[in-house]
Structures are given as structure tokens and as C-alpha cells.
Amino acid sequence: MKAPKLAVSIEYDGTRAPKVTAKGAGHIADKIVQIASEKGIPIKQDQALTEMLSQVEIDSEIPPVLYEAMVQVLVFAYQVSGKTIPKP
């Protein structure tokens, strides 16, 4: 049996660690992806990272163990949206 589709939405304001703002499987995952697409939010498909992020509670910051993976996602999002990557 195929595992249900998962989706996780993150928010990053540049001052704190990214936090999980929505997550879900199946139809909820489809809705998260649909809303992101409609709002022009970059979507990165990474099943392993999505599975790890789905363990984080909504409105919680991601754990330090996922920081390096999140850097790759943030770089992707900046590149796709045409924004300049902020310098630390």
C-alpha cells in the first residue's frame, strides 16, 4: 500500500529558526500544496525531509538537527522566487 502524500508548510522570518505552520496527509496535503501554488510560494519536493518535518508540532520551530536541510530549502525558495539570499 502506498503511503499517503504528505505536505508541510514552513515560515521563516529571518530572525528565528523556521517554524512549521501547517502539515497534513492526503487531501490536507493536497490543499496545502494548492494554496501554496495559488500564492506563488515555492514548493520543494523532498520526501525524507517532509517526513521529518511532519513530526514537528504546528507553530513549533524546527529542531537544530534539521537546520542544514532547511538551509537547502531556503536557498531553493530564494532562487525560485528571484530574491537575493540575505547575508548573515
PDB file of N, CA, C and O in Angstrom:
ATOM      1  N   MET A   1       0.840  -1.180   0.000  1.00  0.00           N
ATOM      2  CA  MET A   1       0.000   0.000   0.000  1.00  0.00           C
ATOM      3  C   MET A   1       0.888   1.248   0.000  1.00  0.00           C
ATOM      4  O   MET A   1       1.838   1.338   0.778  1.00  0.00           O
ATOM      5  N   LYS A   2       0.581   2.184  -0.854  1.00  0.00           N
ATOM      6  CA  LYS A   2       1.356   3.407  -0.975  1.00  0.00           C
ATOM      7  C   LYS A   2       1.052   4.341   0.198  1.00  0.00           C
ATOM      8  O   LYS A   2      -0.102   4.497   0.597  1.00  0.00           O
ATOM      9  N   ALA A   3       2.101   4.958   0.742  1.00  0.00           N
ATOM     10  CA  ALA A   3       1.922   5.909   1.848  1.00  0.00           C
ATOM     11  C   ALA A   3       1.197   7.145   1.331  1.00  0.00           C
ATOM     12  O   ALA A   3       1.389   7.540   0.182  1.00  0.00           O
ATOM     13  N   PRO A   4       0.364   7.758   2.173  1.00  0.00           N
ATOM     14  CA  PRO A   4      -0.341   8.959   1.732  1.00  0.00           C
ATOM     15  C   PRO A   4       0.631  10.109   1.471  1.00  0.00           C
ATOM     16  O   PRO A   4       1.696  10.192   2.083  1.00  0.00           O
ATOM     17  N   LYS A   5       0.252  10.974   0.571  1.00  0.00           N
ATOM     18  CA  LYS A   5       1.046  12.155   0.277  1.00  0.00           C
ATOM     19  C   LYS A   5       1.122  13.017   1.526  1.00  0.00           C
ATOM     20  O   LYS A   5       0.123  13.185   2.226  1.00  0.00           O
ATOM     21  N   LEU A   6       2.303  13.569   1.813  1.00  0.00           N
ATOM     22  CA  LEU A   6       2.495  14.469   2.943  1.00  0.00           C
ATOM     23  C   LEU A   6       2.887  15.842   2.432  1.00  0.00           C
ATOM     24  O   LEU A   6       3.512  15.963   1.378  1.00  0.00           O
ATOM     25  N   ALA A   7       2.522  16.875   3.177  1.00  0.00           N
ATOM     26  CA  ALA A   7       2.962  18.236   2.876  1.00  0.00           C
ATOM     27  C   ALA A   7       3.170  18.965   4.194  1.00  0.00           C
ATOM     28  O   ALA A   7       2.426  18.777   5.156  1.00  0.00           O
ATOM     29  N   VAL A   8       4.194  19.797   4.212  1.00  0.00           N
ATOM     30  CA  VAL A   8       4.487  20.615   5.386  1.00  0.00           C
ATOM     31  C   VAL A   8       4.776  22.023   4.898  1.00  0.00           C
ATOM     32  O   VAL A   8       5.523  22.219   3.940  1.00  0.00           O
ATOM     33  N   SER A   9       4.185  22.991   5.560  1.00  0.00           N
ATOM     34  CA  SER A   9       4.428  24.397   5.254  1.00  0.00           C
ATOM     35  C   SER A   9       5.314  24.974   6.349  1.00  0.00           C
ATOM     36  O   SER A   9       5.082  24.751   7.537  1.00  0.00           O
ATOM     37  N   ILE A  10       6.334  25.720   5.928  1.00  0.00           N
ATOM     38  CA  ILE A  10       7.195  26.361   6.911  1.00  0.00           C
ATOM     39  C   ILE A  10       7.187  27.865   6.697  1.00  0.00           C
ATOM     40  O   ILE A  10       6.915  28.351   5.599  1.00  0.00           O
ATOM     41  N   GLU A  11       7.486  28.585   7.754  1.00  0.00           N
ATOM     42  CA  GLU A  11       7.599  30.043   7.700  1.00  0.00           C
ATOM     43  C   GLU A  11       8.956  30.421   8.256  1.00  0.00           C
ATOM     44  O   GLU A  11       9.395  29.886   9.274  1.00  0.00           O
ATOM     45  N   TYR A  12       9.613  31.344   7.583  1.00  0.00           N
ATOM     46  CA  TYR A  12      10.924  31.811   8.041  1.00  0.00           C
ATOM     47  C   TYR A  12      10.953  33.318   7.918  1.00  0.00           C
ATOM     48  O   TYR A  12      10.799  33.861   6.824  1.00  0.00           O
ATOM     49  N   ASP A  13      11.152  34.001   9.048  1.00  0.00           N
ATOM     50  CA  ASP A  13      11.174  35.461   9.027  1.00  0.00           C
ATOM     51  C   ASP A  13      12.580  36.040   9.088  1.00  0.00           C
ATOM     52  O   ASP A  13      12.754  37.258   9.067  1.00  0.00           O
ATOM     53  N   GLY A  14      13.586  35.168   9.163  1.00  0.00           N
ATOM     54  CA  GLY A  14      14.968  35.616   9.163  1.00  0.00           C
ATOM     55  C   GLY A  14      15.518  35.954  10.534  1.00  0.00           C
ATOM     56  O   GLY A  14      16.709  36.235  10.664  1.00  0.00           O
ATOM     57  N   THR A  15      14.686  35.935  11.553  1.00  0.00           N
ATOM     58  CA  THR A  15      15.171  36.284  12.887  1.00  0.00           C
ATOM     59  C   THR A  15      15.260  35.085  13.817  1.00  0.00           C
ATOM     60  O   THR A  15      16.029  35.097  14.778  1.00  0.00           O
ATOM     61  N   ARG A  16      14.488  34.065  13.542  1.00  0.00           N
ATOM     62  CA  ARG A  16      14.474  32.853  14.372  1.00  0.00           C
ATOM     63  C   ARG A  16      14.520  31.645  13.448  1.00  0.00           C
ATOM     64  O   ARG A  16      14.525  31.784  12.225  1.00  0.00           O
ATOM     65  N   ALA A  17      14.553  30.479  14.036  1.00  0.00           N
ATOM     66  CA  ALA A  17      14.523  29.250  13.237  1.00  0.00           C
ATOM     67  C   ALA A  17      13.191  29.154  12.497  1.00  0.00           C
ATOM     68  O   ALA A  17      12.175  29.640  12.994  1.00  0.00           O
ATOM     69  N   PRO A  18      13.182  28.536  11.322  1.00  0.00           N
ATOM     70  CA  PRO A  18      11.918  28.317  10.616  1.00  0.00           C
ATOM     71  C   PRO A  18      10.950  27.530  11.493  1.00  0.00           C
ATOM     72  O   PRO A  18      11.367  26.718  12.319  1.00  0.00           O
ATOM     73  N   LYS A  19       9.656  27.778  11.306  1.00  0.00           N
ATOM     74  CA  LYS A  19       8.672  27.022  12.071  1.00  0.00           C
ATOM     75  C   LYS A  19       7.656  26.387  11.142  1.00  0.00           C
ATOM     76  O   LYS A  19       7.400  26.874  10.040  1.00  0.00           O
ATOM     77  N   VAL A  20       7.088  25.300  11.608  1.00  0.00           N
ATOM     78  CA  VAL A  20       6.062  24.591  10.859  1.00  0.00           C
ATOM     79  C   VAL A  20       4.744  25.334  11.052  1.00  0.00           C
ATOM     80  O   VAL A  20       4.313  25.567  12.182  1.00  0.00           O
ATOM     81  N   THR A  21       4.109  25.703   9.948  1.00  0.00           N
ATOM     82  CA  THR A  21       2.855  26.448  10.037  1.00  0.00           C
ATOM     83  C   THR A  21       1.641  25.626   9.620  1.00  0.00           C
ATOM     84  O   THR A  21       0.510  25.987   9.945  1.00  0.00           O
ATOM     85  N   ALA A  22       1.863  24.536   8.911  1.00  0.00           N
ATOM     86  CA  ALA A  22       0.771  23.637   8.514  1.00  0.00           C
ATOM     87  C   ALA A  22       1.386  22.308   8.123  1.00  0.00           C
ATOM     88  O   ALA A  22       2.524  22.249   7.659  1.00  0.00           O
ATOM     89  N   LYS A  23       0.630  21.251   8.313  1.00  0.00           N
ATOM     90  CA  LYS A  23       1.083  19.936   7.874  1.00  0.00           C
ATOM     91  C   LYS A  23      -0.119  19.033   7.716  1.00  0.00           C
ATOM     92  O   LYS A  23      -1.149  19.235   8.360  1.00  0.00           O
ATOM     93  N   GLY A  24       0.013  18.046   6.865  1.00  0.00           N
ATOM     94  CA  GLY A  24      -1.092  17.127   6.684  1.00  0.00           C
ATOM     95  C   GLY A  24      -0.767  16.057   5.660  1.00  0.00           C
ATOM     96  O   GLY A  24       0.250  16.110   4.968  1.00  0.00           O
ATOM     97  N   ALA A  25      -1.659  15.091   5.586  1.00  0.00           N
ATOM     98  CA  ALA A  25      -1.519  13.977   4.650  1.00  0.00           C
ATOM     99  C   ALA A  25      -2.774  13.895   3.787  1.00  0.00           C
ATOM    100  O   ALA A  25      -3.826  14.424   4.145  1.00  0.00           O
ATOM    101  N   GLY A  26      -2.643  13.220   2.642  1.00  0.00           N
ATOM    102  CA  GLY A  26      -3.791  13.007   1.774  1.00  0.00           C
ATOM    103  C   GLY A  26      -4.401  14.300   1.254  1.00  0.00           C
ATOM    104  O   GLY A  26      -3.711  15.135   0.670  1.00  0.00           O
ATOM    105  N   HIS A  27      -5.704  14.455   1.471  1.00  0.00           N
ATOM    106  CA  HIS A  27      -6.419  15.636   0.965  1.00  0.00           C
ATOM    107  C   HIS A  27      -5.914  16.928   1.601  1.00  0.00           C
ATOM    108  O   HIS A  27      -5.878  17.970   0.946  1.00  0.00           O
ATOM    109  N   ILE A  28      -5.527  16.865   2.869  1.00  0.00           N
ATOM    110  CA  ILE A  28      -4.994  18.065   3.530  1.00  0.00           C
ATOM    111  C   ILE A  28      -3.671  18.458   2.876  1.00  0.00           C
ATOM    112  O   ILE A  28      -3.418  19.641   2.650  1.00  0.00           O
ATOM    113  N   ALA A  29      -2.835  17.481   2.574  1.00  0.00           N
ATOM    114  CA  ALA A  29      -1.571  17.764   1.887  1.00  0.00           C
ATOM    115  C   ALA A  29      -1.839  18.404   0.527  1.00  0.00           C
ATOM    116  O   ALA A  29      -1.174  19.366   0.145  1.00  0.00           O
ATOM    117  N   ASP A  30      -2.809  17.868  -0.195  1.00  0.00           N
ATOM    118  CA  ASP A  30      -3.171  18.449  -1.497  1.00  0.00           C
ATOM    119  C   ASP A  30      -3.597  19.900  -1.352  1.00  0.00           C
ATOM    120  O   ASP A  30      -3.236  20.737  -2.180  1.00  0.00           O
ATOM    121  N   LYS A  31      -4.358  20.207  -0.314  1.00  0.00           N
ATOM    122  CA  LYS A  31      -4.845  21.574  -0.090  1.00  0.00           C
ATOM    123  C   LYS A  31      -3.680  22.507   0.259  1.00  0.00           C
ATOM    124  O   LYS A  31      -3.637  23.647  -0.205  1.00  0.00           O
ATOM    125  N   ILE A  32      -2.734  22.025   1.078  1.00  0.00           N
ATOM    126  CA  ILE A  32      -1.559  22.836   1.416  1.00  0.00           C
ATOM    127  C   ILE A  32      -0.790  23.191   0.147  1.00  0.00           C
ATOM    128  O   ILE A  32      -0.393  24.341  -0.041  1.00  0.00           O
ATOM    129  N   VAL A  33      -0.580  22.208  -0.716  1.00  0.00           N
ATOM    130  CA  VAL A  33       0.139  22.432  -1.966  1.00  0.00           C
ATOM    131  C   VAL A  33      -0.648  23.379  -2.876  1.00  0.00           C
ATOM    132  O   VAL A  33      -0.066  24.262  -3.505  1.00  0.00           O
ATOM    133  N   GLN A  34      -1.962  23.198  -2.945  1.00  0.00           N
ATOM    134  CA  GLN A  34      -2.803  24.059  -3.777  1.00  0.00           C
ATOM    135  C   GLN A  34      -2.712  25.519  -3.319  1.00  0.00           C
ATOM    136  O   GLN A  34      -2.530  26.418  -4.140  1.00  0.00           O
ATOM    137  N   ILE A  35      -2.836  25.748  -2.031  1.00  0.00           N
ATOM    138  CA  ILE A  35      -2.789  27.120  -1.502  1.00  0.00           C
ATOM    139  C   ILE A  35      -1.418  27.740  -1.762  1.00  0.00           C
ATOM    140  O   ILE A  35      -1.323  28.900  -2.161  1.00  0.00           O
ATOM    141  N   ALA A  36      -0.357  26.965  -1.536  1.00  0.00           N
ATOM    142  CA  ALA A  36       0.993  27.477  -1.796  1.00  0.00           C
ATOM    143  C   ALA A  36       1.150  27.855  -3.263  1.00  0.00           C
ATOM    144  O   ALA A  36       1.705  28.907  -3.580  1.00  0.00           O
ATOM    145  N   SER A  37       0.667  27.007  -4.148  1.00  0.00           N
ATOM    146  CA  SER A  37       0.748  27.290  -5.586  1.00  0.00           C
ATOM    147  C   SER A  37      -0.006  28.559  -5.943  1.00  0.00           C
ATOM    148  O   SER A  37       0.499  29.398  -6.689  1.00  0.00           O
ATOM    149  N   GLU A  38      -1.217  28.699  -5.410  1.00  0.00           N
ATOM    150  CA  GLU A  38      -2.037  29.881  -5.698  1.00  0.00           C
ATOM    151  C   GLU A  38      -1.390  31.164  -5.196  1.00  0.00           C
ATOM    152  O   GLU A  38      -1.578  32.225  -5.792  1.00  0.00           O
ATOM    153  N   LYS A  39      -0.632  31.079  -4.111  1.00  0.00           N
ATOM    154  CA  LYS A  39       0.006  32.263  -3.524  1.00  0.00           C
ATOM    155  C   LYS A  39       1.417  32.495  -4.060  1.00  0.00           C
ATOM    156  O   LYS A  39       2.095  33.437  -3.650  1.00  0.00           O
ATOM    157  N   GLY A  40       1.857  31.628  -4.984  1.00  0.00           N
ATOM    158  CA  GLY A  40       3.183  31.793  -5.565  1.00  0.00           C
ATOM    159  C   GLY A  40       4.310  31.413  -4.615  1.00  0.00           C
ATOM    160  O   GLY A  40       5.442  31.868  -4.781  1.00  0.00           O
ATOM    161  N   ILE A  41       4.015  30.595  -3.637  1.00  0.00           N
ATOM    162  CA  ILE A  41       5.024  30.148  -2.679  1.00  0.00           C
ATOM    163  C   ILE A  41       5.787  28.982  -3.307  1.00  0.00           C
ATOM    164  O   ILE A  41       5.176  28.029  -3.791  1.00  0.00           O
ATOM    165  N   PRO A  42       7.125  29.056  -3.301  1.00  0.00           N
ATOM    166  CA  PRO A  42       7.906  27.961  -3.883  1.00  0.00           C
ATOM    167  C   PRO A  42       7.618  26.631  -3.179  1.00  0.00           C
ATOM    168  O   PRO A  42       7.450  26.578  -1.961  1.00  0.00           O
ATOM    169  N   ILE A  43       7.566  25.581  -3.962  1.00  0.00           N
ATOM    170  CA  ILE A  43       7.296  24.240  -3.435  1.00  0.00           C
ATOM    171  C   ILE A  43       8.491  23.353  -3.756  1.00  0.00           C
ATOM    172  O   ILE A  43       8.896  23.219  -4.911  1.00  0.00           O
ATOM    173  N   LYS A  44       9.039  22.758  -2.718  1.00  0.00           N
ATOM    174  CA  LYS A  44      10.175  21.831  -2.891  1.00  0.00           C
ATOM    175  C   LYS A  44       9.715  20.450  -2.484  1.00  0.00           C
ATOM    176  O   LYS A  44       9.154  20.259  -1.405  1.00  0.00           O
ATOM    177  N   GLN A  45       9.956  19.493  -3.352  1.00  0.00           N
ATOM    178  CA  GLN A  45       9.582  18.115  -3.053  1.00  0.00           C
ATOM    179  C   GLN A  45      10.791  17.373  -2.517  1.00  0.00           C
ATOM    180  O   GLN A  45      11.786  17.194  -3.220  1.00  0.00           O
ATOM    181  N   ASP A  46      10.700  16.942  -1.267  1.00  0.00           N
ATOM    182  CA  ASP A  46      11.765  16.182  -0.620  1.00  0.00           C
ATOM    183  C   ASP A  46      11.084  15.282   0.401  1.00  0.00           C
ATOM    184  O   ASP A  46      10.810  15.697   1.527  1.00  0.00           O
ATOM    185  N   GLN A  47      10.815  14.052  -0.003  1.00  0.00           N
ATOM    186  CA  GLN A  47      10.020  13.148   0.826  1.00  0.00           C
ATOM    187  C   GLN A  47      10.652  12.908   2.191  1.00  0.00           C
ATOM    188  O   GLN A  47       9.951  12.926   3.203  1.00  0.00           O
ATOM    189  N   ALA A  48      11.957  12.684   2.237  1.00  0.00           N
ATOM    190  CA  ALA A  48      12.615  12.401   3.514  1.00  0.00           C
ATOM    191  C   ALA A  48      12.498  13.599   4.462  1.00  0.00           C
ATOM    192  O   ALA A  48      12.185  13.433   5.641  1.00  0.00           O
ATOM    193  N   LEU A  49      12.749  14.793   3.949  1.00  0.00           N
ATOM    194  CA  LEU A  49      12.649  15.989   4.789  1.00  0.00           C
ATOM    195  C   LEU A  49      11.210  16.235   5.212  1.00  0.00           C
ATOM    196  O   LEU A  49      10.957  16.608   6.358  1.00  0.00           O
ATOM    197  N   THR A  50      10.271  16.032   4.306  1.00  0.00           N
ATOM    198  CA  THR A  50       8.855  16.214   4.640  1.00  0.00           C
ATOM    199  C   THR A  50       8.444  15.270   5.760  1.00  0.00           C
ATOM    200  O   THR A  50       7.723  15.666   6.676  1.00  0.00           O
ATOM    201  N   GLU A  51       8.897  14.030   5.690  1.00  0.00           N
ATOM    202  CA  GLU A  51       8.568  13.072   6.743  1.00  0.00           C
ATOM    203  C   GLU A  51       9.131  13.514   8.090  1.00  0.00           C
ATOM    204  O   GLU A  51       8.463  13.385   9.116  1.00  0.00           O
ATOM    205  N   MET A  52      10.365  14.038   8.091  1.00  0.00           N
ATOM    206  CA  MET A  52      10.956  14.520   9.345  1.00  0.00           C
ATOM    207  C   MET A  52      10.217  15.745   9.867  1.00  0.00           C
ATOM    208  O   MET A  52       9.922  15.841  11.059  1.00  0.00           O
ATOM    209  N   LEU A  53       9.918  16.691   8.959  1.00  0.00           N
ATOM    210  CA  LEU A  53       9.219  17.911   9.377  1.00  0.00           C
ATOM    211  C   LEU A  53       7.801  17.622   9.853  1.00  0.00           C
ATOM    212  O   LEU A  53       7.263  18.358  10.680  1.00  0.00           O
ATOM    213  N   SER A  54       7.198  16.566   9.342  1.00  0.00           N
ATOM    214  CA  SER A  54       5.830  16.247   9.748  1.00  0.00           C
ATOM    215  C   SER A  54       5.764  15.808  11.212  1.00  0.00           C
ATOM    216  O   SER A  54       4.680  15.744  11.792  1.00  0.00           O
ATOM    217  N   GLN A  55       6.910  15.507  11.804  1.00  0.00           N
ATOM    218  CA  GLN A  55       6.959  15.133  13.221  1.00  0.00           C
ATOM    219  C   GLN A  55       6.998  16.359  14.140  1.00  0.00           C
ATOM    220  O   GLN A  55       6.799  16.238  15.349  1.00  0.00           O
ATOM    221  N   VAL A  56       7.256  17.541  13.560  1.00  0.00           N
ATOM    222  CA  VAL A  56       7.324  18.782  14.335  1.00  0.00           C
ATOM    223  C   VAL A  56       5.904  19.317  14.529  1.00  0.00           C
ATOM    224  O   VAL A  56       5.101  19.327  13.595  1.00  0.00           O
ATOM    225  N   GLU A  57       5.610  19.753  15.731  1.00  0.00           N
ATOM    226  CA  GLU A  57       4.283  20.300  16.030  1.00  0.00           C
ATOM    227  C   GLU A  57       4.058  21.611  15.271  1.00  0.00           C
ATOM    228  O   GLU A  57       5.002  22.366  15.039  1.00  0.00           O
ATOM    229  N   ILE A  58       2.818  21.875  14.890  1.00  0.00           N
ATOM    230  CA  ILE A  58       2.461  23.131  14.227  1.00  0.00           C
ATOM    231  C   ILE A  58       2.769  24.289  15.169  1.00  0.00           C
ATOM    232  O   ILE A  58       2.540  24.196  16.375  1.00  0.00           O
ATOM    233  N   ASP A  59       3.289  25.378  14.613  1.00  0.00           N
ATOM    234  CA  ASP A  59       3.726  26.577  15.325  1.00  0.00           C
ATOM    235  C   ASP A  59       4.976  26.360  16.165  1.00  0.00           C
ATOM    236  O   ASP A  59       5.288  27.175  17.033  1.00  0.00           O
ATOM    237  N   SER A  60       5.697  25.262  15.914  1.00  0.00           N
ATOM    238  CA  SER A  60       6.958  25.000  16.603  1.00  0.00           C
ATOM    239  C   SER A  60       8.119  25.208  15.640  1.00  0.00           C
ATOM    240  O   SER A  60       8.013  24.935  14.444  1.00  0.00           O
ATOM    241  N   GLU A  61       9.235  25.700  16.187  1.00  0.00           N
ATOM    242  CA  GLU A  61      10.437  25.853  15.379  1.00  0.00           C
ATOM    243  C   GLU A  61      11.005  24.477  15.053  1.00  0.00           C
ATOM    244  O   GLU A  61      10.855  23.523  15.816  1.00  0.00           O
ATOM    245  N   ILE A  62      11.661  24.401  13.898  1.00  0.00           N
ATOM    246  CA  ILE A  62      12.276  23.135  13.537  1.00  0.00           C
ATOM    247  C   ILE A  62      13.455  22.876  14.472  1.00  0.00           C
ATOM    248  O   ILE A  62      14.080  23.823  14.949  1.00  0.00           O
ATOM    249  N   PRO A  63      13.766  21.612  14.737  1.00  0.00           N
ATOM    250  CA  PRO A  63      14.882  21.305  15.624  1.00  0.00           C
ATOM    251  C   PRO A  63      16.232  21.551  14.935  1.00  0.00           C
ATOM    252  O   PRO A  63      16.329  21.474  13.710  1.00  0.00           O
ATOM    253  N   PRO A  64      17.259  21.844  15.717  1.00  0.00           N
ATOM    254  CA  PRO A  64      18.592  22.108  15.145  1.00  0.00           C
ATOM    255  C   PRO A  64      19.103  21.007  14.226  1.00  0.00           C
ATOM    256  O   PRO A  64      19.848  21.293  13.288  1.00  0.00           O
ATOM    257  N   VAL A  65      18.728  19.771  14.466  1.00  0.00           N
ATOM    258  CA  VAL A  65      19.192  18.671  13.627  1.00  0.00           C
ATOM    259  C   VAL A  65      18.745  18.839  12.170  1.00  0.00           C
ATOM    260  O   VAL A  65      19.350  18.248  11.276  1.00  0.00           O
ATOM    261  N   LEU A  66      17.705  19.628  11.917  1.00  0.00           N
ATOM    262  CA  LEU A  66      17.193  19.836  10.553  1.00  0.00           C
ATOM    263  C   LEU A  66      17.664  21.152   9.931  1.00  0.00           C
ATOM    264  O   LEU A  66      17.288  21.460   8.800  1.00  0.00           O
ATOM    265  N   TYR A  67      18.475  21.933  10.642  1.00  0.00           N
ATOM    266  CA  TYR A  67      18.902  23.236  10.124  1.00  0.00           C
ATOM    267  C   TYR A  67      19.599  23.132   8.768  1.00  0.00           C
ATOM    268  O   TYR A  67      19.282  23.888   7.849  1.00  0.00           O
ATOM    269  N   GLU A  68      20.537  22.207   8.639  1.00  0.00           N
ATOM    270  CA  GLU A  68      21.285  22.111   7.383  1.00  0.00           C
ATOM    271  C   GLU A  68      20.363  21.793   6.210  1.00  0.00           C
ATOM    272  O   GLU A  68      20.498  22.377   5.135  1.00  0.00           O
ATOM    273  N   ALA A  69      19.433  20.876   6.414  1.00  0.00           N
ATOM    274  CA  ALA A  69      18.471  20.544   5.357  1.00  0.00           C
ATOM    275  C   ALA A  69      17.603  21.760   5.033  1.00  0.00           C
ATOM    276  O   ALA A  69      17.279  21.997   3.870  1.00  0.00           O
ATOM    277  N   MET A  70      17.228  22.526   6.052  1.00  0.00           N
ATOM    278  CA  MET A  70      16.387  23.705   5.822  1.00  0.00           C
ATOM    279  C   MET A  70      17.130  24.791   5.061  1.00  0.00           C
ATOM    280  O   MET A  70      16.521  25.536   4.294  1.00  0.00           O
ATOM    281  N   VAL A  71      18.437  24.888   5.264  1.00  0.00           N
ATOM    282  CA  VAL A  71      19.220  25.862   4.500  1.00  0.00           C
ATOM    283  C   VAL A  71      19.062  25.582   3.013  1.00  0.00           C
ATOM    284  O   VAL A  71      18.894  26.510   2.222  1.00  0.00           O
ATOM    285  N   GLN A  72      19.114  24.318   2.628  1.00  0.00           N
ATOM    286  CA  GLN A  72      18.961  23.953   1.219  1.00  0.00           C
ATOM    287  C   GLN A  72      17.578  24.330   0.693  1.00  0.00           C
ATOM    288  O   GLN A  72      17.440  24.779  -0.445  1.00  0.00           O
ATOM    289  N   VAL A  73      16.564  24.145   1.522  1.00  0.00           N
ATOM    290  CA  VAL A  73      15.194  24.513   1.133  1.00  0.00           C
ATOM    291  C   VAL A  73      15.081  26.025   0.986  1.00  0.00           C
ATOM    292  O   VAL A  73      14.478  26.513   0.030  1.00  0.00           O
ATOM    293  N   LEU A  74      15.656  26.767   1.928  1.00  0.00           N
ATOM    294  CA  LEU A  74      15.579  28.230   1.863  1.00  0.00           C
ATOM    295  C   LEU A  74      16.341  28.780   0.653  1.00  0.00           C
ATOM    296  O   LEU A  74      15.874  29.711  -0.002  1.00  0.00           O
ATOM    297  N   VAL A  75      17.500  28.213   0.360  1.00  0.00           N
ATOM    298  CA  VAL A  75      18.251  28.632  -0.833  1.00  0.00           C
ATOM    299  C   VAL A  75      17.397  28.383  -2.069  1.00  0.00           C
ATOM    300  O   VAL A  75      17.297  29.244  -2.943  1.00  0.00           O
ATOM    301  N   PHE A  76      16.779  27.203  -2.143  1.00  0.00           N
ATOM    302  CA  PHE A  76      15.887  26.880  -3.262  1.00  0.00           C
ATOM    303  C   PHE A  76      14.770  27.917  -3.373  1.00  0.00           C
ATOM    304  O   PHE A  76      14.498  28.420  -4.463  1.00  0.00           O
ATOM    305  N   ALA A  77      14.125  28.238  -2.253  1.00  0.00           N
ATOM    306  CA  ALA A  77      12.999  29.178  -2.271  1.00  0.00           C
ATOM    307  C   ALA A  77      13.437  30.563  -2.733  1.00  0.00           C
ATOM    308  O   ALA A  77      12.733  31.209  -3.510  1.00  0.00           O
ATOM    309  N   TYR A  78      14.587  31.021  -2.263  1.00  0.00           N
ATOM    310  CA  TYR A  78      15.081  32.327  -2.699  1.00  0.00           C
ATOM    311  C   TYR A  78      15.393  32.312  -4.195  1.00  0.00           C
ATOM    312  O   TYR A  78      15.057  33.259  -4.906  1.00  0.00           O
ATOM    313  N   GLN A  79      16.027  31.253  -4.673  1.00  0.00           N
ATOM    314  CA  GLN A  79      16.383  31.175  -6.089  1.00  0.00           C
ATOM    315  C   GLN A  79      15.140  31.135  -6.977  1.00  0.00           C
ATOM    316  O   GLN A  79      15.069  31.839  -7.984  1.00  0.00           O
ATOM    317  N   VAL A  80      14.170  30.316  -6.606  1.00  0.00           N
ATOM    318  CA  VAL A  80      12.949  30.180  -7.402  1.00  0.00           C
ATOM    319  C   VAL A  80      12.173  31.489  -7.444  1.00  0.00           C
ATOM    320  O   VAL A  80      11.601  31.845  -8.474  1.00  0.00           O
ATOM    321  N   SER A  81      12.154  32.206  -6.318  1.00  0.00           N
ATOM    322  CA  SER A  81      11.381  33.446  -6.256  1.00  0.00           C
ATOM    323  C   SER A  81      12.152  34.649  -6.787  1.00  0.00           C
ATOM    324  O   SER A  81      11.598  35.742  -6.896  1.00  0.00           O
ATOM    325  N   GLY A  82      13.441  34.452  -7.120  1.00  0.00           N
ATOM    326  CA  GLY A  82      14.234  35.547  -7.657  1.00  0.00           C
ATOM    327  C   GLY A  82      14.702  36.551  -6.632  1.00  0.00           C
ATOM    328  O   GLY A  82      15.149  37.642  -6.985  1.00  0.00           O
ATOM    329  N   LYS A  83      14.603  36.192  -5.360  1.00  0.00           N
ATOM    330  CA  LYS A  83      15.037  37.090  -4.282  1.00  0.00           C
ATOM    331  C   LYS A  83      16.523  36.883  -3.988  1.00  0.00           C
ATOM    332  O   LYS A  83      17.082  35.819  -4.252  1.00  0.00           O
ATOM    333  N   THR A  84      17.145  37.922  -3.437  1.00  0.00           N
ATOM    334  CA  THR A  84      18.533  37.837  -3.040  1.00  0.00           C
ATOM    335  C   THR A  84      18.631  37.143  -1.692  1.00  0.00           C
ATOM    336  O   THR A  84      17.883  37.458  -0.766  1.00  0.00           O
ATOM    337  N   ILE A  85      19.538  36.218  -1.588  1.00  0.00           N
ATOM    338  CA  ILE A  85      19.737  35.496  -0.330  1.00  0.00           C
ATOM    339  C   ILE A  85      20.398  36.450   0.670  1.00  0.00           C
ATOM    340  O   ILE A  85      21.465  36.996   0.388  1.00  0.00           O
ATOM    341  N   PRO A  86      19.774  36.653   1.834  1.00  0.00           N
ATOM    342  CA  PRO A  86      20.359  37.564   2.822  1.00  0.00           C
ATOM    343  C   PRO A  86      21.680  37.027   3.355  1.00  0.00           C
ATOM    344  O   PRO A  86      21.865  35.817   3.484  1.00  0.00           O
ATOM    345  N   LYS A  87      22.587  37.931   3.660  1.00  0.00           N
ATOM    346  CA  LYS A  87      23.877  37.534   4.225  1.00  0.00           C
ATOM    347  C   LYS A  87      23.745  37.560   5.748  1.00  0.00           C
ATOM    348  O   LYS A  87      23.064  38.415   6.315  1.00  0.00           O
ATOM    349  N   PRO A  88      24.422  36.585   6.405  1.00  0.00           N
ATOM    350  CA  PRO A  88      24.325  36.539   7.874  1.00  0.00           C
ATOM    351  C   PRO A  88      24.959  37.728   8.542  1.00  0.00           C
ATOM    352  O   PRO A  88      24.952  37.823   9.770  1.00  0.00           O
TER     353      PRO A  88
END
